[in-house]
Amino acid sequence: MSDPLDKFGEFFVQNLRDKMLHNLEMMLSSGWKAPDLQELQVKLSGFTDAQKQVVRELAERITTAGMHDLLFAIADSGGVVRVLVDGQEIANLSDGLHGEIFGDEGWITRFSKYPSEIEIERSKWAKEQIKNMIGKKDDNVT
């Protein structure tokens, strides 16, 4: 991979999103041995599978929102906060850095070990809507 924006995206997703969601999965399965996590893991072990799924969805949404907000803040900082990859400022390589994480071609879908089913479904829906809109416009043209 030679594109600095994609290099950053892969790094960002794997070192923030994936690590957070991995930590969650470890807690939900009582996989951590750290003494300070034992009480929380005991509480989580009493959750039903459905309750654990709600926790997963909540964590995914909060993580994605945090990623979005951080990327927006970097891009909107006016150069006060700069992230360089291969000598290039990533905020200048995108017309909407915060949007790079979304969609079926976004960083989450392409680089995460925990792809977002929500984003995949939204992308399918959006593509269908665009297809329908284009089709309707084409139908009106004779």
N, C-alpha and C positions, 0 to 999 in steps of 0.2 A: 504494500500500500504506500503510495507516494504522495497522495493528497494530504496536505497539512490539516485541513478541516476534518477529514475522515480519521486521521491519526488521533487528533484530539477527541473526536467523538467516541472512538473505540476506547481510548484511555478513560474518558469521563464516565462512560457507561459501565465499564468493567470495574473501575475503582470506586465508584459511588453506588450506583443502582445495584449492581450484581452483589457487591459485598454486603450492602444493607439487607437485601432480600435473602442472601445466604445466611446471614446472622439470624434473621427471622426464622428461617426453616430449621436451623439448628436449635433455636429456642423452642419452637413448636414440637420438635421431636426429642426434647430433653437431651440434646447432644453436647452441650457445654459442660465442662467440669469445673469452671470457675466458681468458687464459693459464693461470690456476690450475685450469681445468676440462678442459684439453686431455688430460692424462694419463688422467683418469677416463673421458672420452669415448672415448678410444682403447681402453681396456679393455672398455668396454660395447659398442663396435662389433664386438667379436669374439663377442658372445653370439648364439646362435640366436634365432629368433622365440619359440620356446617358453621359453627362458631369460629373455628380455625380458618375457614375459607373467608369469612367476613374480615378477620384480622389481616389475612393476606391481601385482600382487596383494598382495605384501608391503608395498609403499609405501601402498597404499590401506588395508590393515588397520591398519598402524601409525598412519597419519594419523587414521583414524576412532577408534581407541582413544585417541589423544592428545586429540582433540576431546571425546570422551566424558568423559575424566578431568578435563580442564580445566573443562568445564561442571559436572561433579559437584562439583569443588572450589569453584567460585564459589558454587554453591547451598548448599554445606555450610559455607561460611566464617562463617556467622552474621552476615553484614553487614560483616565485615572487608574483604572485597573486594566492591565494588559496581559494577555496570555499569548506567548509566542511559541510557535511550533515550526521548526526548521527556519527560524528567523522571520516568520510571517505572523502578523497579528491576526488571530483567528476571527475576531469581531469584524475585521475588514474583509473577510473572505465569504461572508454570508450576508444576504439581505434581511435575514431574520434569524439570528443565532438561536434564539429560544425555540424556534419552530423546527430546528434540525433534528430534534429527538422524536418527532411525531411522524406517523404515516407508515405505510408498508415499505417505504424506502428510507425511513428515518433511522437514526442511530440505535434506538431501542430495538427495533425489529431486526436490524442487521447485525448488531454487535452484542446483544444481551444473551446471557444464558437463561434469562427469565423473560422471554418475549411477552409483550403485553397483549393479551387477548382482546382487551378493550380497544387498543389502538388498531389492531388488525381489523376488528369488526367496523370501527369508525371509518377506516380507509376503504373497506369494501363498500360501505354505505355511501361514502362521498363519491367514489368512482361511479357507482350506480346512479346517483343523483345527477352527476355531470353528464353521464351517458344519456340519461332521460332528457335533460335540458337540451343537449345538442340534438338529440333525435327529434324533439318537439320543434326546435327551430328549423331543422331540415325538412320536417313535414310541412311546415308553413311555406316553404320555398318551392315554387313550381316552375 
